[in-house]
Structure formats: C-alpha cells, structure tokens
Amino acid sequence: MKGLHEILALAVIDRDDDQIVYTAQIDPIYTIGPKVHGGSAQMLAVNAAHAAFLEWTGSEAPALVRADGQSPVPVAITSTYLNAPNPGAIELRARLVKRGRTVSVVDVDVVQDARTVITSTVVFGILDHGEPHRSRPTEARDLPPEPPADAFFLDGSPMTEIIHMSPVLDLALDPASFPASRGEQGEPVIRGWVRPKSGVADLPFVTLVCDISPPVVMNLGIFGWAPTVTLSTYLRRIPSGDPGAWLRFANSSIEVGRGMFESDHTVVDSTGVVVGQSRQLALIPAKPVNGPAAG
C-alpha cells in the first residue's frame, strides 16, 4: 500500500526541450470500484506539472506537498477523462505551454498501456492570501469543524467495498445530507468531512478532496458508476490546521439530466476558509445498481 505522499513519487524516464516524461505507480486503494479515482489521478497530474515547472524555471521552491504560498503553484486544473485508468504503472507527459509573469501553463497527459487516458491543462499562479473582498456563506461552512458521532463514517461501512481509500484517509458524511444511506431520497447535495490519516492536508490532498464526495445522484435513487467526463479544480489556499484537523466539503448539483449531471465541490479548512473548489461533468450511471446499506 502506498500512502498519500508515496503515491506522488515520480521517476523521470525521458526528457527533451519540449517534454518531461515521468512514471508513477497507482496503488489499488486509490480506486472507486475497479477504476482509479478521478481526483487521485488529477492529483498525480498536478504533481507532475509542478515538478516539471520547477525544473523548467530553475526554481528552488519546495515540492508541492510543502508549498508555502510564496511561489507559483497550480491554481486551476482542467482534466478530460478519455478512458478510465486502472491501478498500476502510468506515464505522465508534461509540456510547458506558456511561461508568464502572472500565469504559466503546463499540459500533462496521463498515458497507460500506450494509450492517453487523461489530458490536463494546469495553470500556475500565486495562491490567495489575506482577507477576501467578499466571502458568502456556504453549505460546507454550516458544518461543525468535526463530524458528530452519528455521521456516516467510511471506515466500517459497506461503502468500503466500493471506495477503497480508507487506509489513507478518514471520510465522514453528514447524515442529514445523505438520505441514500437510509434508503431514502432527497436533494442532490452531499456534505461531509475528510482528513488524511497521517500528516496534514496539503495542496495535493485538496486536489483529491475536490472529487471526494459520492455522486450526488445517489440522493435521487440513482446508483452505479458515474464516469467523469471533465473535472475543473481550483486550488485557492493552503489549508490551516494541525495534524488531525478535518476539511469540510459540500457537493451539489443544480441540473441532473437524463444523460449527464454537473457536480460542484466547495472545500473549506478548519477555520472556514475556502481552500478548493471544483466542477465536473459526469455521466448518469448506465447500469444502475442497488444503493448502499447503512452500516
């Protein structure tokens, strides 16, 4: 089993003036069902883009897991999922598209078995800092900083048969916004808490968390694999908090169509500051299955 930081290990296998090619290994725990979790795959692409950017610019800035907010880091990532990758070996092919004073752009292709499975465009900039001009209430901020005893915890639940990441993270869902766990239906909104089992939440972890929620269509009685078509993630700030602090998230949809639905994550840290946001377009499950049983 590879921990959250171990999965970020990269090895250079080729480089030229236009491209750096890395290889990495995706452990089976980073899967939803048999396929690699989309947020985990995007996390790897972001890490490869940052490593390549540091090399191209000759920067002495720290690695992404130790980013301090003083140097350019990925702030916007858009990934298109051409095929669902499997756990195992992948290549990450990074190309510098633009180096600018305010923003820079790196493209990363995830390749497996000689086939491109994910393409990502990663925009670099300086993270937000200081007091925002305006920050409106969010459903994530309405949650208490820590999950209550009656939260739906991933550990020990039947959902571990599908979501395999419990060895590396703690996940708890707000029972009021997850009626699917009780065999009931409700609004397409799921809220919850998440934290790494060791260490503190960093920018790679925030990238993963921006795709951590179960599909909100579960609350409409629609179960099964909801493949991601495209996922755009915004990294806003480095989370505050000591080891053991929880991030809070809210995931919602305003338009669930017959074939597709959009899904928006907002992620806040223990102080209530927005640290990440995302929007994805996903397919309605083609082969519905039975919903989860409460555990």
Backbone torsions as a table, in degrees:
resi	resn	phi	psi	omega
1	MET	NA	134.7	177.3
2	LYS	-105.1	129.8	177.9
3	GLY	-73.5	178.5	-175.0
4	LEU	-58.9	-38.8	-179.3
5	HIS	-83.2	-30.0	179.8
6	GLU	-66.4	-34.5	-178.8
7	ILE	-67.6	-18.6	-179.8
8	LEU	-83.0	-2.6	-179.0
9	ALA	-62.8	130.3	-178.9
10	LEU	-121.8	146.5	173.0
11	ALA	-128.8	129.4	178.7
12	VAL	-76.7	128.4	177.9
13	ILE	-115.7	-13.1	177.8
14	ASP	-165.0	149.0	173.9
15	ARG	-156.5	148.2	171.2
16	ASP	-146.6	-165.3	-176.0
17	ASP	-67.1	-22.1	-173.4
18	ASP	-110.1	-17.6	-169.3
19	GLN	-150.5	145.0	169.0
20	ILE	-120.6	130.3	-178.7
21	VAL	-111.7	124.7	178.0
22	TYR	-111.2	159.6	168.3
23	THR	-121.4	148.9	179.5
24	ALA	-148.6	163.3	179.2
25	GLN	-118.4	129.5	176.9
26	ILE	-103.4	115.5	179.7
27	ASP	-70.4	147.1	179.7
28	PRO	-59.4	-17.7	179.3
29	ILE	-69.2	-16.7	179.8
30	TYR	-92.0	47.5	-178.3
31	THR	-128.1	153.7	168.3
32	ILE	-114.7	110.8	-168.1
33	GLY	65.4	-135.0	-178.1
34	PRO	-88.0	-10.1	-170.4
35	LYS	-106.7	154.6	-178.7
36	VAL	-65.8	134.4	176.9
37	HIS	-60.1	130.7	-175.4
38	GLY	-59.5	-41.0	179.4
39	GLY	-66.9	-34.1	177.0
40	SER	-67.2	-41.6	178.1
41	ALA	-64.3	-41.1	178.1
42	GLN	-65.2	-36.9	176.8
43	MET	-57.7	-41.9	178.7
44	LEU	-66.1	-41.0	179.0
45	ALA	-63.7	-40.7	179.1
46	VAL	-63.0	-42.9	-179.0
47	ASN	-65.7	-39.4	177.3
48	ALA	-66.1	-41.5	178.2
49	ALA	-60.3	-42.4	-178.9
50	HIS	-67.2	-43.1	178.9
51	ALA	-60.6	-43.4	179.5
52	ALA	-66.9	-39.5	179.8
53	PHE	-61.9	-42.4	178.5
54	LEU	-61.2	-39.4	-179.3
55	GLU	-69.1	-45.2	-177.6
56	TRP	-64.5	-35.4	-176.7
57	THR	-91.9	-6.6	-177.3
58	GLY	66.2	24.9	-176.2
59	SER	-75.3	145.9	173.5
60	GLU	-101.7	16.7	177.4
61	ALA	-62.7	153.8	-178.5
62	PRO	-69.7	164.1	175.2
63	ALA	-59.8	162.0	-173.0
64	LEU	-60.1	-33.7	-178.9
65	VAL	-68.4	-16.4	179.2
66	ARG	-117.6	20.2	-178.2
67	ALA	-56.5	139.6	-176.6
68	ASP	-111.0	1.6	179.0
69	GLY	84.0	0.2	-177.7
70	GLN	-94.5	-17.3	-176.7
71	SER	-121.2	159.1	179.0
72	PRO	-59.3	137.1	176.6
73	VAL	-139.2	167.3	174.5
74	PRO	-59.8	127.9	177.9
75	VAL	-118.4	-19.8	178.6
76	ALA	-145.5	128.9	-177.6
77	ILE	-132.6	126.6	174.3
78	THR	-120.1	119.8	-177.7
79	SER	-117.2	135.2	173.6
80	THR	-111.5	128.2	-173.7
81	TYR	-99.0	104.3	-177.8
82	LEU	-82.5	-36.6	176.2
83	ASN	-147.4	153.1	179.3
84	ALA	-82.1	116.2	-179.3
85	PRO	-71.1	156.9	174.8
86	ASN	-101.2	158.2	172.7
87	PRO	-62.0	152.5	-178.0
88	GLY	128.6	-158.1	-175.6
89	ALA	-76.4	139.3	173.3
90	ILE	-135.8	159.7	168.3
91	GLU	-110.1	145.5	175.8
92	LEU	-123.0	113.2	-174.9
93	ARG	-105.3	107.5	-174.2
94	ALA	-101.8	135.8	178.6
95	ARG	-132.3	132.4	177.1
96	LEU	-79.8	116.7	-179.2
97	VAL	-91.7	-42.4	-179.0
98	LYS	-150.8	136.7	170.2
99	ARG	-117.5	113.0	-176.7
100	GLY	-126.0	171.5	179.9
101	ARG	-74.3	-32.2	-178.5
102	THR	-103.1	-48.2	178.6
103	VAL	-131.9	148.5	173.0
104	SER	-129.1	159.2	-174.9
105	VAL	-133.8	132.8	176.0
106	VAL	-127.6	133.2	173.1
107	ASP	-98.9	140.9	178.4
108	VAL	-132.9	126.5	172.1
109	ASP	-104.5	132.1	171.8
110	VAL	-95.6	122.6	-174.7
111	VAL	-121.3	134.2	177.5
112	GLN	-138.8	130.1	-178.5
113	ASP	53.7	43.7	176.3
114	ALA	66.1	18.3	179.7
115	ARG	-126.5	131.8	176.9
116	THR	-73.2	122.2	-177.2
117	VAL	-107.5	-27.3	178.5
118	ILE	-143.0	135.7	171.2
119	THR	-116.2	137.7	-177.8
120	SER	-134.6	141.9	169.3
121	THR	-112.6	124.0	-174.2
122	VAL	-116.6	120.4	-179.8
123	VAL	-100.9	131.0	-178.9
124	PHE	-103.1	142.6	176.1
125	GLY	-166.3	-170.0	178.0
126	ILE	-96.8	133.0	-179.3
127	LEU	-63.5	155.9	173.5
128	ASP	-61.4	153.1	177.0
129	HIS	-154.9	161.4	-180.0
130	GLY	74.4	-173.1	-179.2
131	GLU	-74.9	133.1	177.0
132	PRO	-70.2	155.3	175.5
133	HIS	-63.1	-36.7	179.5
134	ARG	-156.5	142.7	177.7
135	SER	-147.3	108.9	-176.0
136	ARG	-86.7	161.1	179.2
137	PRO	-60.5	147.3	175.9
138	THR	-130.6	161.1	178.9
139	GLU	-66.4	-26.5	176.8
140	ALA	-68.8	-39.7	-179.2
141	ARG	-68.5	-21.1	179.7
142	ASP	-71.5	-17.3	179.3
143	LEU	-76.6	149.9	172.4
144	PRO	-67.2	159.6	-177.1
145	PRO	-60.0	-26.0	-179.8
146	GLU	-127.9	149.8	-179.1
147	PRO	-68.4	142.6	175.9
148	PRO	-75.0	170.0	-176.9
149	ALA	-63.3	-27.0	-177.2
150	ASP	-92.0	10.2	176.5
151	ALA	-64.7	157.8	178.0
152	PHE	-87.9	98.9	-176.8
153	PHE	-86.1	138.1	177.4
154	LEU	-62.7	-47.2	178.9
155	ASP	-56.0	127.4	176.9
156	GLY	82.3	0.6	-179.2
157	SER	-100.1	162.1	176.9
158	PRO	-62.7	-18.2	-178.0
159	MET	-68.6	-14.7	176.5
160	THR	-65.9	-16.4	175.8
161	GLU	-71.8	-18.1	-178.5
162	ILE	-112.8	-48.6	178.4
163	ILE	-94.6	111.4	-169.2
164	HIS	-98.6	10.5	-171.7
165	MET	-89.6	6.4	-177.9
166	SER	-60.0	-25.5	176.3
167	PRO	-65.1	-20.7	-175.4
168	VAL	-116.6	-10.5	179.5
169	LEU	-148.1	154.6	172.8
170	ASP	-99.9	131.5	179.8
171	LEU	-132.3	129.8	177.0
172	ALA	-134.2	136.2	-179.1
173	LEU	-108.5	141.5	178.2
174	ASP	-66.0	116.5	-175.5
175	PRO	-61.6	-30.5	-179.5
176	ALA	-67.2	-27.1	-178.6
177	SER	-106.5	13.7	178.6
178	PHE	-132.2	60.4	179.4
179	PRO	-62.3	-20.4	178.6
180	ALA	-57.9	-29.8	-179.4
181	SER	-68.0	-18.0	179.6
182	ARG	-106.1	9.6	-177.6
183	GLY	75.2	19.7	-179.1
184	GLU	-112.4	175.0	178.1
185	GLN	-121.5	160.3	-179.7
186	GLY	-168.0	-161.3	-179.1
187	GLU	-70.2	151.9	178.1
188	PRO	-77.5	65.2	178.4
189	VAL	-137.5	126.8	176.2
190	ILE	-128.5	129.8	179.5
191	ARG	-121.1	157.4	178.7
192	GLY	-177.7	-169.2	-176.1
193	TRP	-129.1	148.6	178.5
194	VAL	-153.8	147.3	176.7
195	ARG	-156.7	154.5	173.3
196	PRO	-71.6	147.8	179.7
197	LYS	-69.6	-22.4	175.5
198	SER	-139.3	150.8	179.6
199	GLY	76.9	-163.8	-178.9
200	VAL	-116.5	161.1	176.4
201	ALA	-69.4	127.0	179.1
202	ASP	-123.0	-174.9	-176.4
203	LEU	-63.3	-42.1	174.6
204	PRO	-59.1	-39.7	179.8
205	PHE	-65.7	-39.7	177.5
206	VAL	-60.3	-39.3	177.5
207	THR	-58.0	-46.4	178.4
208	LEU	-61.8	-43.6	-175.3
209	VAL	-65.7	-26.9	179.0
210	CYS	-68.2	3.5	173.5
211	ASP	-139.4	29.2	-171.3
212	ILE	-87.2	-25.3	-173.6
213	SER	-69.4	144.7	167.5
214	PRO	-59.4	157.2	179.0
215	PRO	-56.9	129.9	-177.2
216	VAL	-65.3	-18.8	179.5
217	VAL	-68.6	-12.1	174.1
218	MET	-59.1	-34.8	179.6
219	ASN	-70.3	-10.5	175.5
220	LEU	-100.0	7.9	-179.8
221	GLY	82.0	19.1	179.9
222	ILE	-110.1	112.4	-175.8
223	PHE	-118.7	159.2	179.3
224	GLY	123.9	178.8	-178.0
225	TRP	-71.1	124.5	178.7
226	ALA	-110.5	86.9	-173.9
227	PRO	-61.4	134.7	176.3
228	THR	-75.7	132.0	174.2
229	VAL	-90.0	-50.8	177.8
230	THR	-148.6	147.0	-177.1
231	LEU	-137.2	121.3	175.6
232	SER	-112.0	126.5	-175.4
233	THR	-124.3	139.0	177.6
234	TYR	-119.7	121.5	175.8
235	LEU	-95.1	117.5	-170.8
236	ARG	-101.7	-42.0	-177.1
237	ARG	-151.5	161.5	171.5
238	ILE	-80.2	128.3	-177.7
239	PRO	-60.9	143.7	170.8
240	SER	-89.0	162.3	174.6
241	GLY	126.2	153.8	178.0
242	ASP	-86.3	170.5	172.6
243	PRO	-54.3	133.8	-177.9
244	GLY	97.9	-11.3	179.3
245	ALA	-71.7	143.2	-178.5
246	TRP	-93.0	145.3	161.6
247	LEU	-92.3	148.6	176.1
248	ARG	-113.6	145.0	-179.4
249	PHE	-138.6	155.1	170.8
250	ALA	-134.1	134.3	-178.6
251	ASN	-126.5	128.9	-174.9
252	SER	-145.6	163.2	176.6
253	SER	-137.4	141.0	177.3
254	ILE	-106.9	-11.9	-179.2
255	GLU	-144.2	101.2	176.3
256	VAL	-101.1	104.9	-177.1
257	GLY	-86.0	-171.8	179.0
258	ARG	-78.5	-26.2	-178.3
259	GLY	-119.7	-24.8	-177.6
260	MET	-140.7	162.1	171.9
261	PHE	-149.0	151.5	174.5
262	GLU	-98.4	156.1	-174.8
263	SER	-144.5	124.3	-175.3
264	ASP	-117.0	122.5	174.1
265	HIS	-99.2	139.3	164.2
266	THR	-123.8	131.0	-177.0
267	VAL	-122.7	127.5	177.8
268	VAL	-121.5	154.8	179.3
269	ASP	-91.1	-169.9	-174.8
270	SER	-65.6	-19.0	178.5
271	THR	-93.2	-5.2	-179.2
272	GLY	92.4	3.8	179.5
273	VAL	-79.9	137.8	177.3
274	VAL	-70.2	121.5	179.5
275	VAL	-110.6	-17.0	179.8
276	GLY	-160.8	151.9	176.6
277	GLN	-143.9	155.7	175.8
278	SER	-156.2	158.6	169.8
279	ARG	-138.4	132.9	175.9
280	GLN	-130.5	153.2	171.2
281	LEU	-109.4	125.1	-176.0
282	ALA	-130.5	160.4	179.2
283	LEU	-88.3	141.7	170.3
284	ILE	-63.2	135.2	-179.6
285	PRO	-51.4	129.0	-178.2
286	ALA	-77.7	-29.8	-178.8
287	LYS	-125.2	86.6	-178.2
288	PRO	-56.4	146.9	176.7
289	VAL	-127.2	173.8	177.9
290	ASN	-68.3	149.9	-179.1
291	GLY	-76.2	172.5	-178.7
292	PRO	-73.3	148.6	173.5
293	ALA	-93.7	145.1	178.1
294	ALA	-67.3	139.6	-178.4
295	GLY	-126.2	NA	NA
